[in-house]
Amino acid sequence: MMRRDLHGKLDGDGIKMGQAVETGVSFIAPLVIGKVMTPSVAPQSLRSLGVLENTKISTAQIALERQTAAQNIKEARNLLRNAGIPREARNEIINSFDLKTFRIERVSSTRREFRVFDDFSAKLKGRYVSPDLFSSQTETITNLALLKNSATRFGTVTIPESSIVFTGKVAPQVRFSPGLTGGAKQTFLTGDLENYNFKEIYVRNK
Amino acid sequence: MFATNNNPKVELLVQSVDSYIAELKKTEIHKDSDEWYLLNNLTDFRQLLITAKSKQDIKNASKILSRFCVESFNWDTNNFKKCVALSEEGFAVAKYFVSEATHSI
């Protein structure tokens, strides 16, 4: 296929758009549709562009992040098992988090977060809380991936120092409902609920 | 009588839910109390079970109840133990649930 690049040079090397091309290292990169590489620039190794080093670093970072998350999840599973939480319920708690972001945390200083609840299914004193607060009801439900909570009432919760909590991002619940995309920050409180101070602060107008 | 897709495991689970609901209703239940939210969730769970058409429907119903149980109660209370036992049973039933579509093949 013959095409002209931005400088008006003809691209006549016979490579069809969409074909895989070798780049001088062990990578096979697809030829991006719409880009024409002139002979003066191509082929150029990914190493000389610094891409390979960046790829190595990001792969190592991802591996480390996954390893850290896996250790935290293992610890959390043990904590839940020892607290008498049965298997499926343990899985539900862990899987309510985006797994790679999952951390178990001993709270270093007292902090305040928000609890979303309603008049029917979800009560004020609950273990799922968030440092994030959203302006609309829809945003609240989708970002926190609320299964059965119409998010009409809000409260604050004071989490005392030394509390053990799980933190991370909310996992999407698309098998439950396609709109529940998750992504907000989430905290799961463990231990006795009486250790936490809940206070209602707002009721959404109906 | 209730429609449970003629699934005996679902029918047994619904009976367990009914008996727990009846037990809760023996005492006066105040709005916004633990028991009031529990009763609402059990009633919803029951409704979702009897209208379930697929494994995923039963799993979703169990998921909602499980989340409510673990987040709303202290884990050493009777309400928690009874509530979470029903949701665990729901997950178990979901594994063996045969959908109407499969029935008709």
Interface residues (C-beta under 8 A of the other chain):
Chain A: A83 G84 I85 P86 R87 E88 A89 E92 I93 S96 F120 S121 A122 K123 L124 K125 G126 R127 Y128 L147 K148 R175 F176 F188 D192 L193 E194
Chain B: D32 D34 Y37 N40 N41 D44 Q56 N60 S62 K63 I64 S66 R67 F68 C69 V70 E71 S72 F73 N74 W75 D76 K81 V84 A85 S87 E88 F91
